[in-house]
Amino acid sequence: MRKTFAKFVEDLDYRTGLHTGLRKFLYEEIPASSGWHQVFGSVALFLILVQFFTGAMLAFNYAPTPGDAYSSLRYILTEVTAGRLMRGLHHWGASMIIVIVVLHMVQVFLWGAYKKPREGTWVVGVILFLLTLAYGLTGYLLPWDNRAYWGTVVTTKIGATVPIMGPYVSRLLASTGDIGVVTFARFYGLHVLLLPPATFLLIVLHVYLVRRHGVAPAPGDDLAPKKSFFPEQVFKDTVAVFIAFAILFVMAIAVKVPLERMADPTDISYTPRPEWYFLFLFETLEVLKKLPDVVGTVILPTIGILALILAPFIDRSKMVRVRQRTLAMGIVLLAGLGWGGLRSEERRVGKECRSRGSP
């Protein structure tokens, strides 16, 4: 029996190279300094796969048209086996991905792992982070409840403030008038047709670049004996993935996902509320309310994105141990304090959102 199985594996490997490729992947050498701080990438990849799976499960019973979308979602929650669980995993998984991706980027930034020759790996990672935000932005409308409708009104109004390109953005999103069937179709198409293949291709490129250049070793460990990716690092990644999924599963069961009444375009008294990861943007608009909206909606976010992309090209210094990267620690701390300081009471933000989203 063992010989038959060995012969099968040998024949399969001869025709596909699968066994050899898997062994090369698992037994790749990584720096001796690799450890728990490098599990975030694997957790992020796992959570993206969870999103793809749960999104597909929801799509089997989802009607992608206004009105019907709300009714089909109610059907999923009340009639479909494990429908409420699938929606909970999908909803809270979206937030967890953003948390994990941010932690992954912070870890890479603090360790200086974006330095030459890994600049391309970092840039692709930044683009993947922007795609995760795009998923949240385009998926927000799909439940077609009041919260989704009026939040999207605010989003499209902000898009219209882009200098020169504002009218074209409005046409692209079909938001020159009321939010309706065409707008819904555009958001749905972006969410399920364009973003997933783009994400898949960028993930493949990102993993390839990580494997191409290897994991960045800590300074001084270049000449230290390396270790195999399997089994030690695989074990750590698996434990981290298990913990992340356990937290997500508990949240999907214990924390109810909000679903308000069906979208009502005539309810102009409704107070929109952005998702927590976009709340800082609306707080920025409130802080800068004496300046043109374009400063907070376009200029500052663009500067922030460019700063992230150009970080490895600006920081050309040699790699040093993380405890010596005081400037990087200061930047992360300042960014964290700024983000936290911009968050305040939801009611005040909601009033600002309504004033910016009203016709």
Salt bridges, closest charged atoms under 4 A:
ASP11 OD2 - LYS7 NZ 2.89
GLU28 OE1 - ARG211 NH1 1.77
GLU119 OE2 - ARG316 NH1 3.27
ASP221 OD1 - ARG321 NH2 3.81
GLU232 OE2 - LYS227 NZ 3.27
GLU232 OE2 - LYS236 NZ 3.28
GLU260 OE2 - ARG273 NH2 2.42
ASP264 OD2 - ARG261 NH1 3.74
ASP267 OD2 - ARG261 NH2 2.82
GLU275 OE2 - ARG147 NH2 3.51
GLU283 OE1 - ARG348 NH2 3.13
GLU286 OE2 - LYS289 NZ 3.44
GLU286 OE2 - ARG348 NH1 3.63
ASP293 OD1 - ARG356 NH1 2.46
ASP315 OD1 - LYS115 NZ 2.83
ASP315 OD2 - ARG325 NH1 3.51
GLU346 OE2 - ARG273 NE 3.14
GLU352 OE2 - ARG356 NE 2.20
